Amino acid sequence: MNSAREPRIVVVGAGLGGLALARVLQLHGRSVTVLECDASTGARAQGGSLDIHGDTGQTALRAAGLLDRFRALARPEGQEWRLLDPATATVLPFPGPAHDEDSPEIDRGQLRGLLLESLAGGTVRWGRAVTGATPLGDGTWRLLLADGTTEDADLVVGADGAWSRIRPALSDATPGYTGVTFIEAGFDDCDTRHPALARMVGNGTLLAQADSKVLLAQRNSNGRIRAYIGFRAPQNWQAAAGVKLGDRAAVRAHLLKMFDGWDESLLYLLRHHDGGFVNRPLFVLPAPHAWEHVPGITLLGDAAHLMPPVGLGANLAMLDGADLAHALIAESRVDDAVRAYENLMLPRSAEAAQGCAEALDNLIPPTDT
């Protein structure tokens, strides 16, 4: 690499972690390109609400100069948790998740939009699907794109999620099924169209759990509630049950049988939602997941440490991005920066992955069979 020029940094994936990296780099006058397979910012739904922790996600947002704008959008009242008895729907004592008390909620789409708007025009190149990366022998890399073009970089950052196309250049690890599946359902304009449910859920998250099954309902912005029906089952549970995922009535009947005996106010989540059911089997990377350092390439977020979705993934992804940016700013050599980042991120993510696995087992305990 010619030390007289600025290194070519290419981030693969315009998720929260990759965008946080790009934003902090640009704040410090560094150039960066983000390649994203989606055609535009609104090409896909961005998921539900996130609780952004003071010691991880908010640390990254502070480094990005966006903490005040985040707080203007966030919902502190969304931190409320309610534990309900499955048989009676009565409220039970519940301390809530064990993390810092300053973890306001924000819709993932709002947070992503905040990061996108903060970047210089043209930073994200939409519709650029990366299929793989190959080394050029001098510490630089060539990205292969689905349209047949290529992109060369002095540093490739795989921020492309669970099924990363960059990870195979560093690791043979692939995500494995946890044994837990969530079925997502949604309710729109809840305070008007589903007032009893809105009152039951309150401002934050409702939880009912029994016999390795859970019902979760989470308040989002703009009057929307997302529900998650969680259970342990084979990944192809629908085949074993003889139902097709697109057959809303058949899926509902199967789930109602599974949750037989639960209070009718909780079963409302299965009976009266808007739209279809979305099948979300949970996958994780082996923990700890690490790799031998390779010059010119690294990973962050789910590409590096896919964990159960119990409140840490988005926070750690943004912190990864900020930490990598700070290392690149502090070190004169890209390779030294990447080593410093990996030495910080890999032990941190290993500890977090263990905690998230335990949290999932506490939420939906493994069955004895």
N, C-alpha and C positions, 0 to 999 in steps of 0.2 A: 504494500500500500504506500502510496506517495504521501509522506507526512506533511507536504506543503499544502495539501488541500484538506478541506473538511471531510470527515468520514461520511460515507453514504450509509445512512441508517434507514432501514426499511422495516416497518412493523406490519406483520400479517394479521389482520383482524381489527375491526373498529368496534371492539367491545370496550367495556369500562377500563380495563387494565391498559390496553393499547392506547386508548385516547388519553389516559392520565399520563402515560409516558410521553406522548407527543406534546401535550400541553406544557409539562414542566420543561422539556427540552426547549420549546419555543420561547418560554418565558426567559430563558437564559441565552437567547439568540442563536440556538442551534437549529440546523436543518433536519427535517425528518419527513418521510413519506409513509402514509398508511395505505395499504392495499386491502380492499374489502370486497368480498364476493357479492354482497347484496347490491342491487341496482341503484338503491337510494336509501336515504335514512329511514323512510317509512315503509320499506319493502316487507318487513316482518313485524309482527307484534313482539314487544320487548319484555313481556312477562309482568309479574306482579310487583308487590311492594317490597322494599329492602330497608332493613334497619342499619343505619350507617354509624359505626362505632367510633367513639372518640379517639381510641388509640390506634386505629388502623385506617378506615375509610376517611374519617375526618382529617387525619394527619395528612393523607394524600391530597385531599381537597384544599387544605391550607397551603401545602406546597405548590398547588396549582393556582393559587390566588382566587379560589372560587368558594371559599367557605361561607362568606356572607351571602352570596347568591344562593348557595345550597340551603342555608337556613331560612331564607325567604320563601323557598318552595316546600321545605320539609314539614312534616306533621308530627310535632312532639307528642301530641295526644295519641298518636298511633302506636306508642310503646305499650299501651294498655293490653294486658292479657286476661282472659277469662277461662277458667277450667270448669267444665260442666260435667255433671254426672250423666253417663250415657243413658241410664234407665229412667231418670226423672228430669233431666235438664236443669237441675238445681245448681247454683254456683257453689263451687268448692274453694277452699283456701288454696292459693297458688302463688308462689313468689315470682313466677316468670323466669325467663332464661337467665343464666348466670353470666351476665356481662355488664359493662358499665351502664349507669343509669342514663347517660346522655347518648341515646341511640335513636334519634328521631327517624321516622319512616319517610320514604320518598318512592314514588313509582320509578321503576327501572328506566322507563322511557323518558321521564323527565330528567333524570340524572344523566343519561346518555346525551340527551339534547343539550343540556348545560355544558357538557364537555365538548361536544361537536361545535357549538356556537363560539366557543372560546378559541378555536384553532384558526390559523390563517387560511384564507380561501385557497382551495386546491390541495390542502394537505391530505385529505382523504380522497383516494381515487376509487370511485364506485364501479361496480361491475368488473372487478379485477380478481378473479378466482385463482388462487395459487394452488397448484397440484403437487408441488414438491420442491425440494431444494437440493442442489448438487454443489460440492466443493470445487473450486477452481485451482486448488493446489497451492495457493499463496496466502491462505487465510481469508480469502474473500469467497463469496457464494453467488451462485446463479439461481434465481427463482424461476420456476417453470410455471407458466400460466395456462389456463384452460383454452384461451384463444390462440395458443401457439406462440405467443411472444415470450420474451424473457426479461428479467430485471436483475442487474448485478448490484451487489451490496457489500460494503465492508463489515456491516453487522446486520444480520437478520434476527428479528425478534418474533418468535412464534407466540402470538397472542390470539390464536384462532380456536380456542375452546377445546371441548372434550375430545373431539375427533380431529385433532390438529393434523394438518398435512406437513407441518414442520417437525413435529416430535420424532418421527422415524429417523431423522438425521442425527439424533442424539441418543435415542432410547428405543428399545424393543417393546417397552411397556404399552399395553392397550387397556382401555377401560373394561372393567368387569361388572357384571350385574350384581347388585347388593342383595337381591332377594326381596327387595321392597319395590312396590309400584304405587305411584300416586295417579289418581284419576282427577283431572281438573274440570271444574264447572264454573260458570260465571253468572252473575246477576247484575243487571243494569238498572240504573235509576232506583236504587234500593229503597231509599227513604219514602218514595212515592208508591212504587209498584210492589215492594216486599217489606212493608214497614215492620212487621213482627220480627222478621229475620234481622233487619237493620238494628232494632232495639236489642235483640239477643246478642248480636256480635259486638255492638258498641263501637268505640272509636278505633279499636285495634284488632286483636286476633282472638278468636274463640277456638278452644281445644276440648275435644272429648276423646277419651281413649279407653279401650278395654280389649283383652284377648287378642293382642297383636294387631289391632285395627285402630285407626284414628279417623276422626273428622276434624278438619281445620277449616276455618273461614276467616278471611282477612280483608279488612277494609282497605280499599284503594282510594285514590282521589276520584273526584267527579261522580260520586254516588255509586261506585262500582264495588262489588264484593266478589272475591275469588274464593272458591271452595276447593279443598283438596281431600279426596277420599283415599286414605293410605292403608295398605295391607301387605302382608307377606304372601308371596305366591310365585310360582314359576314365571319366567319372563313371558312365556306364551300362554298365560292364564286364560286368555279369551278362547284359545283353541280347545283347551281342556274343558272349558265351560260350555263350549258349543255356541258361542255368540260371535258376531262380527262387530268390530268397534264402531262401524258406521250405523249400526242398527241401534238407535237411541233407546227404543223401548226394551229391547233384549238386554242391553247393558244395564239399564235401570232395574229391570226385574232381577237380574243376577246380583246387583249390589244390594237391593232391598232384602233379598234372601240372606245375603252375607251379614247384613246389619240388623237382622230380625231381633226384636226385643228392645231396640233403642227407642228413646222417646220420639214421638211423632214430630215435635218441633225441630229436632235434629235431622230427622229423615226428610224434612222439607228441602234440605240441601240436595237430596237425590231426586226428589219428585218434581221440583218447580223451577229449575234453573233455565237460563236463556241459552239457546244454542245446544250444540252437542257435547259429548264427553271427549276429553283429550287424554290419551294414554301417555303417561310419563314414567316409564321404568327408570329407576335410579341406578346410575353407573358411577364407579369410582376408579381411580388409578390405584395401583398397589401402594401401600404406605409402609415405610417411607419410599418415595420415588425420587431417585437421584441419578446422576449420570456423570461420566468422566468429562471434564471440561474439554470443549472443542472450540478452537479459535473461530471467531466471526459469527457465532450463532448461539442463541439461548432461548429460553421459554419463560413465560409468565402466566399467572392466572390459572384457569382450568387446564390449559395445555401442559402446565408444569405439575399441578397438584389438584386434580379433580377430586372433590370431596362431597359427602352428602350435603344437600342444601338445607343446612340448619343455621344459617345466618352469618357465615364467615367468608364464603367464596368471593362475593363481589368486593367485600372489604379488603381481603388479601390481594385480589387482583389489582386494585387501585394502588395499594401500598407497594406491591411489586413494581408497578410502573413508575411510581415516584422514586423509589429506591434505585432502580436502574438508571433513571435520568440523573439523579444526583451523583451516582458513581461515574457516569459518562462525563459529567461536568467537572468532577473533581480530579479525575485521572487524565494524564496526557495521552495514554495509550488505550485504545479500545479494549484490548485483551486484558489489561490490568483492571479496567472498569468492570468487565463482565465477570472476572474472577471474584472481585470484591462483592459484587451483587449476588452471585451464586453462593458464596460463603455465608452470606446473610440470609438469603431467601430459603435455601434448601433445609437447613435445620429448623427454621421457623415453620415452614410448611409441614414438615414431618410431625412436629408437635401438634400443630393444628389439625392435621388429618386424623391423628389418634383421638383427639378430643371430639371431633365431628362424628367419627365412627361410634364412639361411646354414646354420644347424644342421640344418634339414630336408633341405637339399640334400646336406649331408655324410652324413646318416643314410641317405637314399635318393637317390643322385645322379640327376639328370635323364638320360634316355636320349638317344642321338644321333639317334634317328629322330623 
